[in-house]
Amino acid sequence: MPNVTFYQFTQFFNSIALAHPNIETFTIGDIADVDQSKQTLFPLCHLVPNNVTISPQTFNYNIDLIVMDRIVNVTQDSVGKYNDLLYDYKEVNNLHDVWNTSLMTLNDIIAYITRNAQAGNFIIETDSICTPFKDEYNNAVAGWSCTMNVLVPNDVNACLFAISDLQATGGENCGS
């Protein structure tokens, strides 16, 4: 199998996320760099690369995949899908809906990765651990953060560049 580069790895997640009906935007990197004041971003799927273990045959990416949406207070005067919901607590908002939808979205993504046509190129190595959050970021958002290890092929060619044993040991000037 060919190498899966970091670009291909992130593009794979981007394609899955944007194809999902419960995700509007996909971002990568430090979540603090995402302008969460833009309400049009949500629901948002965000990939945080943590570390990569390189072996001769695989890259093992440890990532956090975060799915989040805005928490919206619902009043008696509201219209739309939340009107029919009855809650037995004082502050009525869509927190449970956000947690439910974002967890099911992560479950869909995990299921797709484990059963897709590229199953040999993207393998979730261990069970994924999902943790709920609420109001951890700069906006009134909630969702789930899912930590997973994803294996991809590493079929690196050791002959991509030439270096002699003498150069490798510092016995010869590599620049000459």
N, C-alpha and C positions, 0 to 999 in steps of 0.2 A: 504494500500500500504506500502511496506517496505521502510525503510530509504534509502535515496540516500546520500552516503558519499561524501566527497570532492574528493576522488579518483575516484569514479564513475562519479561524475559531470564533472571532467576534462577529464576523459576517453571518455565520451559522446561527448564532443566538439572535442577532438583529433580524434575520429573516423569519425565524420562528416567532419572535415577539410581535413583530409588526403584522404577521399573518393572523395572530390571535384576535378574536373579536373584542376581548376585554382589555386590550392594550392600545394606547394611542401613540406613545412615544417610547423609543429605546435609547438609552444613554450608557456610556462606559466611563469608568474612572472613579475619581473621588466624588462621592455623592454631594459633598459640600460645594462642588463646582457647578452643580445643576441649579439653574435659576428657577427655584420652585415657586416663585411668585407668579409665574405664567400659568394661569389656570388651564390653558389649552394643552398643557403637557400631560394631563392626567386622563386616565390611568397611565402610570409610568412603570416601565420595567427597566431596571438599572443593573448593570454587571460590574462588580468590583473584583478585579483580579488580585488575589492575595499572594500566591506564590506558585512556582512551577518546579516540579521535580523532573529533571531530564535523565533518562536512561537511554541505553543504545537503541531501544526499540520504541519508546514512547515518551511523550510529554504528559505529565500528570498535573493538570491545572486545578488548583484549589481556588474556587471562586465563591463569592456571595452573589446570589441573584435576588434582587429586591423587586417586589411588585407592590405598588402603593397607589392610593387614590385619596382624594380630598374627603375629609369628614365634613358633612353638611348637616346643620341643624334643620330639623323638619318641624314646621309649625302646623297648627290646625288649618291654616289658610293655604297650605301648600297644595300644589296640583301635581299630578304625575304618578309615577309608580309607587312612591312612598306613602301616598294617601291611605292605602288600604292596610298599612302595617300598624299593628297595635302593640305597644310596648308597655310593660308594667313598671316603668321607672320614670323619674321626673324629667330628665333631660332627654328629649327625643332627638336622636341623630341616626345617621346611617353607619355607625361604627361596625355593627355586626354584619351588615351587608358588605362593607369594604373588606373586613376580615374573611368572610365567606368567599367572596368573589376572587380576592387575591390569592387565597390558599388554593382554590380550585384551579385558578390560572397556572400557578406553579405546578400543581399536579399534572395538568395537561402538558406543560412544557417537558416535565420529567418523563411522562409517558411517551411523548413524541420522540424524545432523544433515545429512549431505550428500545423503541420499536420502529424507528424510521428506516428509510432506504439506505442511509449511511451508517447503520448500526455498527459496522466494523470500524468506522472512522471516529465515532464519538461514543465512548462507553462511560456511563456513570459507574464509578468503581465501588462506591459504598452507598449505604442508605443516605439520603439527603436529610439534613436536620433543618427544620423550619421553625423560626421564632417570630411570634407576633410583636408588633410595636405600635405605639400610638404617640403622636406629638414628639417624636425624637428629633425631627428636623425643623427647619425654620418656618414651616407652614403647618396648618391643621391637617395633617395627613396620617394615615394609618396603613397597615399592610403586614406583609410577612417578608422576612429576610431568610433566604435558604442557602445554607452552606453545602457545597458539593464538590466532589473530586471527579473531574472528567478526563479520561485518558484519550489521547489522540496519537496517531502513528508518528514515529520519528525514524525515518529511513535516510538518515544523513549519510552523505558520501564523504568518507574520510579523505578523499583525494581532491577536494575542492580548491586547495591551495597547496603549494609545495614548500616544505621546510626540511632541511637536513637535520640529522641527529646532532651534528656539531652546532648548528644554529640554535636548536631547541635547548641545548645545555649551556648556551651563552659563550661557547668557545669560538664563535665566528660572528662577525658583525652582520646582523640580519639585513641591514640596509644596503649592503654592497652588492 
